[in-house]
Amino acid sequence: MTGQQSLSIDVVSDVVCPWCYVGKKRLEAAIALTPDVAVEVRWRPFQLDATMPAGGMDRKQYMMSKFGDEKRIDQAHANLTAMGAAEGIAFDFDAIKVAPNTLDAHRVIRWAASSGLDVQGRLVTELFSRYFERGENIGDPRVLVSAADAAGMDAAVVEAMLATDADRNEVSGEVATASRMGISGVPCFLLESKYAVMGAQEASALADAIRQVATAKASGDI
């Protein structure tokens, strides 16, 4: 479309964050509500717990150590399950056995961008779904290779790169940068690298932000 407005959105997210999965669905709905704006989405790494052991932990044990109250955990899961259902997400928290370290997942997400942002977006969805809806351990290299293959990446290349330290420092550096920027919770949507929308906002609120920033960009105000 001639004269179509454009906008870039960097989503700072962790693939073990249920709110980030909800946020992805709502962002997709917001983009559908703003067909006059060409939105380019990139996924940036964040780790809710960078101290997680490389092999992960028993999730139930981890949740109890973090929140200390089984009833509180059950209520949070029930609330998220209801919220997810409204967004087309079938959360199955009982299926999740391992709380993984997500550094390797973020490495693969980083590599996916070189195959196209659409591939990166598919991979992020695949990882969210495998973890939250199927209970798969997304810290397991075999699961990551399978997810990469499903998203359209070269599985053999991903498998070979995961066996190395490729981009470990770069991903950790991006996570540290997010912290220095004051990002302490995710999802965080960075519009044109200037305006931040925090949390899994409703699609209508995200759509309003997209329109406002795209209009400001088109008029040269930013």
SULDAZI-V865448 format. One record per backbone hydrogen bond with DSSP energy under -0.5 kcal/mol. NH is the residue of the N-H (numbers start at 1). CO is the residue of the C=O. E is the energy in kcal/mol with one decimal. If there is no record, write none. Layout:
NH_CO_E / NH_CO_E
This chain:
4_1_-1.7 / 5_36_-1.2 / 7_38_-2.4 / 9_40_-3.1 / 10_190_-2.5 / 11_9_-0.6 / 11_42_-3.3 / 12_10_-0.7 / 12_188_-2.9 / 13_11_-0.6 / 13_44_-2.4 / 17_14_-1.7 / 18_16_-0.7 / 20_17_-0.6 / 21_17_-1.3 / 22_18_-2.1 / 23_19_-2.8 / 24_20_-2.1 / 25_21_-1.9 / 26_22_-2.3 / 27_23_-2.4 / 28_24_-2.3 / 29_25_-1.9 / 30_26_-2.3 / 31_27_-2.6 / 32_28_-1.8 / 33_29_-1.3 / 34_30_-0.5 / 34_31_-1.0 / 37_34_-2.1 / 38_5_-3.4 / 39_37_-0.9 / 40_7_-2.9 / 41_39_-0.6 / 42_9_-2.7 / 44_11_-3.3 / 44_42_-0.5 / 46_13_-1.0 / 48_46_-0.5 / 50_47_-0.5 / 52_49_-1.4 / 56_53_-2.1 / 57_99_-2.1 / 59_97_-2.4 / 62_58_-2.5 / 63_59_-3.1 / 64_60_-2.2 / 65_61_-2.2 / 66_62_-1.7 / 67_63_-2.9 / 68_63_-0.6 / 68_64_-1.7 / 73_69_-2.1 / 74_70_-2.8 / 75_71_-2.4 / 76_72_-2.2 / 77_73_-2.5 / 78_74_-2.3 / 79_75_-2.5 / 80_76_-2.4 / 81_77_-2.5 / 82_78_-2.0 / 83_79_-2.3 / 84_80_-3.2 / 85_81_-2.1 / 86_82_-1.3 / 87_83_-0.7 / 87_84_-1.2 / 88_85_-1.1 / 89_84_-3.2 / 91_89_-1.0 / 92_132_-3.1 / 95_92_-1.2 / 96_93_-1.1 / 97_95_-0.7 / 97_135_-0.6 / 99_57_-3.4 / 100_98_-0.8 / 106_102_-2.3 / 107_103_-1.8 / 108_104_-2.2 / 109_105_-2.2 / 110_106_-2.2 / 111_107_-2.2 / 112_108_-2.2 / 113_109_-1.0 / 113_110_-0.7 / 114_111_-1.3 / 115_112_-1.7 / 116_113_-1.3 / 120_116_-2.1 / 121_117_-2.3 / 122_118_-2.1 / 123_119_-2.4 / 124_120_-2.3 / 125_121_-2.1 / 126_122_-2.5 / 127_123_-2.6 / 128_124_-2.5 / 129_125_-2.7 / 130_126_-2.6 / 131_127_-2.1 / 132_128_-2.9 / 133_129_-2.2 / 134_129_-1.1 / 135_131_-0.7 / 136_130_-3.2 / 138_136_-1.1 / 140_137_-1.8 / 143_140_-0.6 / 144_140_-2.2 / 145_141_-2.6 / 146_142_-2.1 / 147_143_-2.5 / 148_144_-2.5 / 149_145_-2.3 / 150_146_-2.2 / 151_147_-1.6 / 152_148_-0.6 / 152_149_-1.1 / 153_148_-2.8 / 155_153_-1.0 / 158_154_-2.3 / 159_155_-2.7 / 160_156_-2.0 / 161_157_-2.5 / 162_158_-2.4 / 163_159_-1.0 / 164_161_-1.7 / 166_161_-0.5 / 168_165_-2.1 / 171_167_-2.4 / 172_168_-2.5 / 173_169_-2.3 / 174_170_-2.0 / 175_171_-2.2 / 176_172_-2.2 / 177_173_-2.2 / 178_174_-2.2 / 179_175_-1.7 / 180_176_-2.2 / 181_177_-1.8 / 182_179_-1.5 / 183_178_-2.4 / 184_182_-0.8 / 187_12_-0.5 / 188_12_-1.7 / 189_197_-2.9 / 190_10_-3.0 / 190_188_-0.6 / 191_189_-0.7 / 191_195_-3.4 / 192_8_-3.1 / 192_190_-0.6 / 194_191_-2.2 / 195_191_-2.1 / 197_189_-2.6 / 198_196_-0.5 / 199_187_-2.7 / 201_199_-2.1 / 206_202_-2.2 / 207_203_-2.7 / 208_204_-2.0 / 209_205_-2.0 / 210_206_-2.5 / 211_207_-2.4 / 212_208_-2.5 / 213_209_-2.5 / 214_210_-2.4 / 215_211_-2.4 / 216_212_-2.2 / 217_213_-2.4 / 218_214_-2.4 / 219_215_-1.8 / 220_217_-1.2 / 221_216_-2.5 / 222_216_-0.8
